[in-house]
Amino acid sequence: MLAQERLLACREELRSLLGEERLSGATLLVLANKQDLPSAARVADIAKVVPKDKNEVILDPAQS
């Protein structure tokens, strides 16, 4: 699966999870790990697919 396809699959899973009543309004922490590797997904690309409409999102780039 290509990186973009994985990001889209993650987006759908996150939307499903965050749509549950018990997670309504929860803060989501996304760790963009391994940003020091050339093959890592860019933080900007990750930010585009993270659902932000009903939840606060913290996107933290991290090094391996």
N, C-alpha and C positions, 0 to 999 in steps of 0.2 A: 504494500500500500504506500503510495506516495505521501510525502509530508503534508501537502495541502489536503489530501483525502483524509488523513488522520486528524488534522485540525477540524475539518468539517464534521467528522464522526464524533469528535470530542464535544463540539458545539451542540450537536443534537442531544448527546447524553447529558450535558450540563443543563440544557433547557428542560429536559425531562425531569431531572433531579430537582432543579430549582423551582419547578412548577408545583412541587408537592407543598401542601399547606404548612407542614412542619418546618420547611426551609424558607418560607415566605419572609422576606426582609433580612435573611441571613447575609453576613459578609462573606465574600468568597476570596480566599487568598490563592493566587495562582503563582507557583514558583516556576519561572522559566529557567530551568536548570541547564547547566553545561553551556552557557553563553560564550565561553572561551573556545569552544570547538567550532571549526568552520561549517560543520554540517548541522549546527543547531538552528532551529526555527527562530526567525527574528522576532524580537519582542513586539514590534509593530504588527507583524502578521498574526501573532497570538492575540493581541489586543483587539484586532478586527473581528475575531470569531467568538470572543467571550461575551455571553449575553449580559448586558448591563442595564436592562430596562427596569428590573424590579429589585435588584440587589446591588449593594455596594461591592465594588471589585477592587482588590489590591493586586497589582501585577508586579512581581518582584523578580528582576533578572538576577540570576545567581551563577557563580562560577563553579566548575567541578573541582 
